Amino acid sequence: MLRFCNRSGSTVNVMIERYDSGCRPEPWRRKGWWRLQPDECKTVYGGDVGDLNRYWYFYAVNILGTTTWSGPYPETVPDSVFDYCPDIGTSPSHNIGMRQIDVGDNKHRLIDLTG
């Protein structure tokens, strides 16, 4: 299970990228946006995260755009809710940088988003 908790004090939008062998030409599925109110937690993947893949990716931003939880892994994501493989075009979209999560062989992972 992959779960996010918003501890930042402002509303946050979250997206993830995860391994999906059914996606072509790259085996990575993108999914978002989950909206988390302050002190709210949401499960974004209910299965065994370590069993699916060791590495997961995420990006989060507060609704004002003033705080991000980002990293060096580039991706283009739509502005609206999405769930797709890389062979699907979307618009309008924007560029982000994702953080990598190394879940090892753990079944569950909790990410606390703090301001």
N, C-alpha and C positions, 0 to 999 in steps of 0.2 A: 504494500500500500504506500502511495506517495501522498503526503498531506502537507498543506501549507497553512500556517497561522499568521495572521496579520497583527503584529505587535507595534506597528508604526504610528498609530494615532490618526491616520487618514485612510480613506478608501483606496484600495490597491487592485489593479488588474494583473492577472498572472497567465502566462502561457508556458507550455512544455513542449519538448521534442523528445520522442522516444523511439526505440528500435521497433520496426514492424516489417517482418520478412515479406509481407504481401505488397509493400510499397515498391514501386519501380519508377525511375531507374535507380534511386537510392532507397535503402531500407529504413527510412526515417519518417515518422508521422508527426505532424505538427498539430497542436490542439490548444485552443484558448478562446476566448478570454474568460477566466473565472473572476468574478468581482467579489472581493472580500472586504467587508466593513471592518472598522477597527475592532480588534479582539475576536474576530471571527476566524474559524478554521474550516477548511474544505478539503475533502479527499478528491484528488484529481485522477488518481489511478487506484483501483481497488484490488488488483492482483498482487502477486509476489514480485516486487521490483527487481530483486537480485536474480530471480529465475529468468526474467525477460531479457535483461541486459545489465551489465555492470555500470555503464555510463548513461546518464540522463542529462537533459539540458533544460534550463528555464530562464525566463526573463520576467521581471515584474516592474511595474511603474505605478506611482500614485496618480490619482485622476487629475491632479494639477500639473503633472509632468515635471515636478521639481525634484523628485527622488526616484532613482531607479536601482534595481538589483540586476546588474548586467555584467557581462564578461567579454572575453575575446573571441567568442565563437559567433561569426556573422550569420544572420538569417534575414529573410524578408517575410514579413507577416502582414496579413490584412488588418484593417482597422476594426472590422466587425468580427463577431463570433465565427470560429472556423474549426475544422477538423479535416485534414487532408494530407495526401502524400505529395511529394515534390513535383509530380508530373501534372498537377492541377494548377492552372494559372488563376490568380485572384487579383482583384483591384477594388478600391484603392488600397495601397499597401505602403509600408515604410520599412526601413532597415533598422535592425536592432543588433545587439551583441548579447549572446546568451552566456550564462554561467554553466559550468559542468558540475554535475553531482556524481561522485563515485560512491555507489551504494554497496560495493563489494558483493558479498553473498547474502546481505541482509534481506529480510522479507519486507521490512517496513522502513520508511524514512520520513522524518518530520523536518520541514524547513520553516524556521521562524524568521519572518520578515520584520526586522527592527529598524526604526528610524535613526 
